[in-house]
Amino acid sequence: MMKSMNQTGMVVAGLLLAILMASMDNTIVATAMGSIIADLGGLDKFVWVTSAYMVAEMAGMPIFGKLSDMYGRKRFFIFGIVVFMLGSALCGTASSIVQLSIYRAIQGIGGGALVPIAFTIMFDTVKPESRGKLMGLFGAVFGMSSIFGPLLGAYMTDYVKWEWIFYINLPLGLIAFLMVAIFYKESLQHVRQRIDWSGALTLVGAIVCLMFAMELGGKQYAWHSAPILGLFIGFALLTVSFIYVETRAEEPIISFRMFRDRLYAASNAIAMLSGAAFITASVYIPIFIQGVLGGSATNSGLVLLPMMLGTVVTATAGGFLISKFTYRAILLSTLALLVVGMALLMTLTPGSTRLIITLYMILVGLGIGASFSVLSNAAIHSVPATQRGAANSTLNFLRSLGMTIGITVFGIIQSHSLTKHLADVFTAGSGSSALPQGFDAKDPHALLDPATRVQIPAGVLGQISGSLSSSIVTTFAWGLIPAVLALAAAFAMSKEKFEIQPNTEAYTASH
C-alpha cells in the first residue's frame, strides 16, 4: 500500500511539474520579448512568437486528447514532454525571429499534448476521494504560473540571458519525464479506433485561419482588407466543414453528442466565457498601473499578485468542496464574485488608489479560481473513462479559445476607444506639438516607459493618461459581458456533485 501511495505521489508531482512548465512558458516569453527583439530584430514579426505557439497548442489539444483515449495516455504525455523540451532547446538557439517562431510552434505541439492529458492521467490515477483536493492543487499551479512566470522572465532577462527562459524547461521537463515514465503504470486495455483525419485537418485549418486573422488584423493588414477577410471566410468554411464531418464520423475528434449532457455543455461554456473576462483584467490592469498611475514595470507585474493569490485560494477551496456542494453551487458563488470584480473595475479613475485596485483584483481572482479546479471535474462527471481525454481536452481548448478571442476583441475595443478620446484631446494644433518626437499617443505602451513620461508636459500627460484610463474602463465594461454570461451558464448547470464511486476507476497507478 505504501509503495502504491509513493508511486501515485511521484506521478502527481511529475504532472504538476509539467503543467507548471507549460503554463508558465507564455508569461515568461511575454516578459522577455523586448530583449528578444533587441537581440534578434524582427519587430514586425514578433507576434508570431506567441501566435505560433498558441495555434499549435490549441490545434493539438482536442486531437491529442482523442488519441490518448484511443491508444493510451502515457505515450502521448511522454511525447508531449519530449517535443516541448525539443522545442525549448531549439528556441534557445534561434538566430532570427522567424526561426524562433517555428521553434515555438514545435513547443506548442508538445504543450497541446501536455496540459489536457496531465489532467486526464490525474483522474485515472488518483483515488476518487482524493481527486477534489488534487484538482485544487492543479488549479493552484495555474495561478502560481501567472505569478512566477513574469518575475522569473524579468529576472533571467536582466541578470542572465533571454535564451535561459527556454533552457530552464529542460531540467524541469526531464524530471517530469522520469517521474511519469517510471512510476505511471497504465492498465486499461485500449480499443483501436479509426482516426478521424478529416476532422483533424478541418479543425487545424479553422484554428490557423482564425488565429492568423486575429494576429494580423489591425496590425499588418486592415480589418477590412482582402487577406483578413479571406482568413475569416476560410475559418467559417472550415468550421462548417468540421461540424459536418464530426457529426458523421465514427470516432470524432470532438464528440458533439457529449454536449447533449447539460452539465458538460454548461461547463464548457463557462470555461470559454470566464476565460475571456479573466484575460481582460490580466492584460489591462498592468497597463492601467503603468500608463495611468505611472507605476514601474515591476510594480505593474506585482499588482497581479493579489489576483493570482485569490485564484489559488478558490482553486484550492473548490477542489475540497466539490464532494460537499454541487458544482453549480460552487460556481454560482465564485462567478458572482467575478461579475462584481469586473463591475468594480469599471469605476476606476486616474485618482484610484493602489489599495482599491488591489481589492478589486482580489475579487476577480477569487471569482475565477474555482473554474480551474471545479470545471474539470464537472466536465467529465457523466463521461465514460474511454472519453475522458477528449472531454478534458475540449474544455481546455475552449478556455484557450475564449482567452484568444477575448484578448483580440477587447484589444480592438480598447484601441478604438482610446483613439476616440484622444481625438478630443488633440484637436488641430492643440497639445500634439508638446509631445516628444516619435511618440505615438495612440499606443498605450508608449506611456509605460518612465523615461518617455517625464518628457511630456504635466498637463498634456494628464489628458493622455485620462484618455487611456477611459479606454481601459470601457474595455472592462465590455469584459463584464462574458462574465455575466458565464454566471448565466452556471445557472443552467444541472445539480450534480462529485460522488465517490469505488470500483469505477479506468486506470490506477498502483496496478
N, C-alpha and C positions, 0 to 999 in steps of 0.2 A: 504493500500500500504506500509506504514511504517513498519507494522508488518511483511509483506511478505519479505521486504528487510532485516529486522533484522533476520528473520528465515534463509534466504539464507546466510547471513553473518556468522551465527553460524555454519551452515552446512559446509561452505567452511573452516572456521577456524578449525573445527574438522578434516576435510580431510587433511588439510595441516599439522596438528599436527601428524596425523597418518603416513603420508608419511615421515615426518622428523624422527619420531621414528624408522620406519622400515629401511629407507635408511642409517641412522646413525649407526645402530646396528653393521654392519660388520666392519666398520672402528674403532669403539670403541674396539671391541673384538681383532682386529689385534694389536692394540697398547698395550693392556694389556696381550697379550699371554705369554710374558716372565714371568710375575708374576704368571699367572695361572699355567704354567708348573712347576715353582719353588715350588708352593704350592701343586699341585695335582700329579706331576710326569707325566709319560707317554709321554716322549719326542718323542718316536717312533710312537705315535698315535695322535699327536696334529693336523695333517692335517684334521682329521675327524671333528674337532670342526667347521671348516669352510665349509668343503665339505658336511657335513650332512645338514647344513642349506641351502646351495645352491641347493643341489639335491631336497630337499623337496620344496623349493620355486619355482624353475624352473618347476618342475613337476606339481605343483599346479596351476601355473598362467593360462595356457590355459583351464584347467579343471574348475576352479572356474569362469573364465570369461564366459565360456559357460553356466554354471549352473546359473549365475546371469542373463543371457539373458532369461533363461527358467523360473526361479522361483522368480526373483526379486533381486535387488542389495542390498537392506538394510540388509536382513537376512544374506547374505554371507559376507558382510562387517563387520557386528557385530560379526559374527562367527570368522572372521579373527582376529579382535581385541582381543576377549576373548581368543582364542587359543594362540595368540602371547604373551599376558600377562601371561597366564598359563605357557608357555614355559619359559618366562623370570623369573618367580618366582622359577620354578624348577631349572633353571640354577644356580641361586644364592645359592641353597642348595647342589649342586653336590659335591660329595666326591671323585670322580675319573674322569679321562679324558674320560673314556667310558661313564659314566653317563652324563657328560656334553655334549658329542656328541649326545646322544639320546635326551636329552632335547633341544639341538639346532635344531634337526630335527623337534621337535614339534613347536618350534618358526618359523621354515621355512615354515611349513604348513600354519601358520597364515599369514606370510609375503606374501605367494603366493596368498592369497585372498585379502590382504590389498591394495597393490600398484595398480594393474590394475583396480580394482573395484572403487578405490577412483577417478581415472581419469574419469571413465565412469559416476559415480554419478555427478561429476562436470559438464560434458556435459549435463546430463539430468536435472540438477537443475538450472543452470545459464542461464540467457537470452542470446541469440545469440550475441548481440552487446557487451557483457561483457566477452565473452569466451576468446578472444585473450589476454586481459590484465591478466586474471586469469591463463591462461596457462603459461604466462611468470612468474607469481608468483610461480606456481607449479614447473616449471623448475628451478627457483632460489633456491627453497628449496633443490633440489638435490645437487646443487653446495654448498650450505651452509652446508649440512650434511657432505660433504667431508672435509670442513674446521674445523668445530667444533667437529666432531667425534674423530679424533686423539687427539686434545687438551683436550677434556673432558675425554677421556680414560686415557691419561697420567696423568692428574690431579688426577683423582679418584684412579688410581693405586698407585701414590706416596703419597697421603695425606689421603685417606680413605681406602677402601678395594676393591679388584677386583670384589667382589660379587655385589657391587653397580652399576657396569656398566650394570647389568641386572635389578636390583631393580628399577633403575631410570625410566624404562619403565612403571612401574605400575601406578604412578600418571599421567604420560603423556597419557597412554592408557585409563585410567579411564575418564579423561577429554574429550578425543576424542570420547569415547564411549557415554558419556552423551550428547554431542553436537549433534552427528548424530542420536542417538536413539530418542531424544526428538524432535528435530527440522526438521528432514528429513521426509517429507510426500510423500510417493510413491503412485502414482495414476494410473500407467499403469496396465491394465489387462493382465497378462502374459498367454501365451498359453502353457499348459503342453505338453512336447515333450518326446520322448523316449531317455533315457540316453545312450550314446554311450560307453558302458562299455568296449568293445573290443578295441576301440581307446584309452581310458584312460589307460588301462593296458599295451598296447604295447608302448604307449608314456612314461609312467613312467619307464617301463623296459629299454627302449632305453636310457633314460637320466641317470638312475642309472648305466648302463654299461659304458657309456661314461665318466661320472664324476669319477667313481672309477678307470677306466683305466688311466685317466689323473692325478689323485691324487697319485696313487700308482706307475705309470710308472716312471722309473728312480730314484725311492726312495726306496721303499720296494722291488720292483722287477725290473729287467732289462726290457727295452722296447721290447726285442725280446723273453722274457720268455713266457711260456705257459699261466700263468694266465692273463697277459696283452693282449696277442694275442687273448685269449679266450673272454675277455671282449670286445675287438674291434669287433670281429666276432659277438658276441651277439648283440652289438649295431647296426651293419649293418643289421643283420637279422630282428631285432625288428623294425628298421626304415623302411625297405621294407614292413614288415607286417603292420605297422602303416599306411603307404601311401596307401596300398591296401585296408585296412579296411575303411579308411576315404573317399576314392573315391566311396565307395558303401554304406556308412552309410546314413540313412535318415537325421539325425541331427549330423553331425560330430563335434568333439571337435575343430578341425581346418579345416575350410572350404577352400579347395583349389580353389573353384570357385571364392573366393574373390581375389585370386592372378591373376585372368584374368584381373582385373582392373589395368591399367598401374600405376596410382598414388599410389594405395595401395601396389603393388608389389615393386615399387621403394622405397617407404617409409620404408618398412621392410628391404630391402637390405641395405639401408643407416644406419639404426639403428644397424644392426649387424656389418657392416664393420667399421663404425666410432667408435663403442664401442671397437672393437679390437685395433684400433690405439690409442684411448684415454687411455685405461688401460695400454698400454706400457709406455707412458710418465709418467703416475701417479705412476707407480711402480719403474721405473729405474732412474728417476731424483733424488729422495731422496738417492738412493744407490750411485749415482754419487757424490752427495754433500758430503756424509759421507765418502765413500770409496776412492774417488779420491782426493777431495779437503780437506778432513779431518774435515768436519763440525760436529757439535754435533747433537744428535738425534733431539733435539728441533729445531735447525736451518733447518735440512733437512725436518722436517714436515712443518715448516713455509714457506719453499721455494715454497710449493704448493699453498700458499695463493694467490699470484698474478694470478695463473692459474685459481683457483676457482672463484676469483673475475671477471676474464674475462668471465668465464662461466655464472655467474649471469648476467652480462651486456647483452650478446647476447641472453640468455634465456628470459630475460625480454623484450628486444627490439623485438625479434622475435614474441612474443605474441602480441605486439602492432601493428606490421607491416603486419600481415597476411591478414588483410582486405584491405590493400593498395597495396600490391605486391603479386605476385603469390608465392606459396610455393616453386616452382622451383627457382625463382629469389633469394629469401632469402637464401636458402640452397646452391646455387651455390656460392654466395658471401662469406658465412661463411666457407663452407668446403674448399674453396680455401685458406683461412687463415690457416686452419688445415694442409693442404698439405705444405704450406710454413713453418709453425712452425715445423712440423716433419722433413722437409728437413734441416732446420737450426740446429736442434738438432744433425744431422749427422756431423756437423762441430765442435762439442765440443772437447776440448783437456784438458789435465791436467792444461794448462795455462789459460783456460777460466775463466773470472771473474764472480762474483755473479750477477752483473748487466746484463751481456749478457745472462746468463741463465734465469734470471727473465724476460727479454724481450721476449725470445723465448717461455717461458711458458705462458706469457700473450697471445701470438698469438695462441697457442694451445687451451687455454681456450676460447678465442673469437671464434675459429673455431668450437668448439664442442657444445657451449651453445645453439644455436638455435635449434639443433636437439632435445633437451629435450622438447621444447615447440611447435615447428612447426610440427614435425613428428606426434605427437598425433592427431593434427587436420587434417593433410593430410591423415592419415591412415583411419579415419572414414568419410572422406568427402563424399564418394559415398556409404557409408554403411547405410542400414536402421537401425532405432533405436533398433530393436529387435536383431541386431547382433553387437552392439557397444561393448558389454562386450568381446565377442570373438575376435573382431578386435583389441581392445586395449591391451588385454592380450597377444595376439600373438606377437604384436610389442614389448612389454616388455620382453617377453620370448626370442625372437630372439636377442634383445640387450644384455640380460644377457648371452645368449649362445655365442655371439660374444666375450664378455669380457672373459668368461671362457676359450674358445678355444684359444683366443689371449694370455692370460697370460701363458697358458701351452706351446703353440708352441714357443712363443718368449722366454720363460724361457729356453727351450731346446736349442734354438739358442744361447742365451747368455752364457749358461754353456759350450757348445761345443766350442764357440769362445774363451772363457776365458782359457779353457784347452789348446787350440792350441797356444795361445800367451804365456802362462806360460811355455809350453814345450821349447820355445826358450829362456826363461829367466833361467829356472832351468835345464841346461844341467848337465850331470853327475858330481856331486861333486861341482857344482857352485851355490853359493847363498843359497841353501836349509839348509846348516849347520848353517847359521846365524839366522834362524827363531826360534821363541820361541817354546818350547816343546808343542806338541799337536796342533800347529797352522796348519790349513788347508787352504792353499793359494787358492785352487780351490773353496772355499766357499766365495762368495762376502761379506757375512755378517760378516766374520771373520775380515774384515778390518774396520768394523763400530764401533768397540769398541776402544775409545781413549787410554785406558789402554794397550791394545794389540799393538796398533800402535807405542807407544813410546819404546817398546822393540825391534822393528825391526830396524836394521841399516838404515840410511837415503838412502844410495844407493840402497839397496835391496827393501826398501819400495817404492822408486820411480819407480823401474822396475815393481813391482807388481801393483802399482796404475796405471801405464801406460797400463799394460795388461788389467786391469779392465776397464779403460777408453775405450780402443779399442773394447772390447767385448760389452760394452753398446752402443757405437756408431754404431757398426754393427747391434745390435738389433733395434736401431732407423731406420736404413736403411731398414730393413725388415718391420718395422712398417709403413713405408711410403707407402707400397703396398696397404694395406686395406684403407688407407686414400685417395689414388688416385682412387681406385675402388669406394669408397663412392662418390667422386666427379663425377665420370663417371655415377653412378646410378642417381645422381641428374640431370645430363643432360638428362637422359632417362625419367624423370618425365613429365607428361602432365602439361599443363599450367593453371590449376585451381587456384583460390584463395578463401579465406574464404568469403562467402557471407551471409549476414544476411537475413534469410528467416523466417519471423514470422509465427506463427501457425503451425510449424512443430515439435514442441517440444514433445518428448515422455512422459517425466515426468516433473514436476516442484515442487519446494519445497513449493510453495505458495498455492497449491490446494490439 
